[in-house]
Amino acid sequence: MALLIDLALLAAAVVLSIGGCVLLALSQPRNMRRVSISDTGVTTPAWFRVVGWCGVVLSCAPLFARDGASFAMLLWPLTLAGSAVFVAMVLAFKPSLLRLLSGAR
């Protein structure tokens, strides 16, 4: 049972980290243009940046609950780096996967 809880907390941290990185990436107009189909009238909502930073910061909470402060401070930057690389690769090779999340048309 403890292993299942540990895996759930780790998955929650990764999901929050990836979600925060996606919203931070889509808060930039050039990334939003890559994701959207039309080039005209593409605007980025102001709340993307705020919610993105909240997701990145809150992704450390499940790690603190799972491993304590010492190991969480090692694991948190690793999850952030992995999430940032994942989002960068999606934006580079298949930006249409983020179209649903962005709300762009």
C-alpha positions as CSV (number, residue, x, y, z in Angstrom):
1,M,0.0,0.0,0.0
2,A,2.9,2.4,0.8
3,L,4.3,1.8,-2.7
4,L,1.0,2.8,-4.3
5,I,0.9,6.0,-2.3
6,D,4.5,6.8,-3.2
7,L,3.8,6.2,-6.9
8,A,0.6,8.4,-6.7
9,L,2.5,11.2,-5.1
10,L,5.3,11.0,-7.6
11,A,2.7,11.0,-10.5
12,A,1.0,14.0,-9.0
13,A,4.3,15.9,-8.8
14,V,5.1,15.0,-12.5
15,V,1.6,16.0,-13.7
16,L,1.7,19.3,-11.9
17,S,5.2,20.0,-13.2
18,I,4.3,19.1,-16.8
19,G,1.1,21.1,-16.6
20,G,2.9,24.1,-15.2
21,C,5.6,23.9,-17.9
22,V,2.9,23.6,-20.6
23,L,1.1,26.7,-19.4
24,L,4.3,28.7,-19.0
25,A,5.3,27.8,-22.6
26,L,1.8,28.7,-23.9
27,S,1.9,32.0,-22.1
28,Q,4.5,33.1,-24.7
29,P,2.9,34.4,-27.9
30,R,5.3,32.6,-30.3
31,N,4.5,29.3,-28.8
32,M,0.8,30.0,-28.9
33,R,1.2,30.8,-32.6
34,R,2.9,27.5,-33.2
35,V,0.1,25.6,-31.5
36,S,-2.8,27.5,-33.1
37,I,-4.1,26.8,-36.6
38,S,-4.6,30.4,-37.6
39,D,-2.0,33.1,-37.4
40,T,-4.4,36.0,-36.9
41,G,-5.8,37.0,-33.6
42,V,-3.8,34.7,-31.4
43,T,-3.8,36.0,-27.8
44,T,-2.4,34.3,-24.7
45,P,-4.6,34.5,-21.6
46,A,-3.0,36.3,-18.8
47,W,-3.8,33.6,-16.3
48,F,-1.6,31.0,-18.1
49,R,1.5,32.5,-16.6
50,V,0.1,32.7,-13.1
51,V,-1.4,29.2,-13.1
52,G,1.8,27.8,-14.7
53,W,4.0,29.2,-12.0
54,C,1.6,27.9,-9.4
55,G,1.8,24.4,-10.9
56,V,5.5,24.5,-11.0
57,V,5.8,25.6,-7.4
58,L,3.1,23.3,-6.1
59,S,4.7,20.3,-7.8
60,C,7.2,20.2,-4.9
61,A,4.4,19.6,-2.3
62,P,3.8,15.9,-3.2
63,L,7.6,15.3,-3.2
64,F,7.9,16.8,0.3
65,A,5.1,14.6,1.5
66,R,6.7,11.5,-0.2
67,D,10.3,11.9,0.7
68,G,10.9,14.7,3.1
69,A,12.8,17.9,2.6
70,S,16.2,16.6,1.9
71,F,15.5,14.2,-1.0
72,A,12.6,16.3,-2.3
73,M,15.0,19.2,-2.9
74,L,17.0,16.9,-5.1
75,L,14.1,15.3,-6.9
76,W,12.1,18.5,-7.6
77,P,14.6,20.1,-10.0
78,L,15.0,16.8,-11.7
79,T,11.2,16.6,-12.3
80,L,11.2,20.2,-13.5
81,A,14.0,19.6,-15.9
82,G,12.4,16.4,-17.3
83,S,9.1,18.3,-17.7
84,A,10.7,21.2,-19.5
85,V,12.5,18.9,-21.9
86,F,9.3,17.0,-22.5
87,V,7.3,20.2,-23.3
88,A,10.1,21.5,-25.5
89,M,10.2,18.3,-27.5
90,V,6.4,18.4,-27.9
91,L,6.5,22.0,-29.1
92,A,9.4,21.3,-31.5
93,F,8.1,18.1,-33.1
94,K,4.3,17.9,-32.5
95,P,2.8,21.2,-31.3
96,S,-0.7,20.2,-32.3
97,L,-0.8,17.9,-29.3
98,L,-1.1,21.0,-27.1
99,R,-3.9,22.6,-29.2
100,L,-6.6,21.1,-26.9
101,L,-4.9,22.5,-23.8
102,S,-4.4,25.9,-25.2
103,G,-7.9,26.5,-26.4
104,A,-6.6,27.8,-29.7
105,R,-8.4,27.3,-32.9
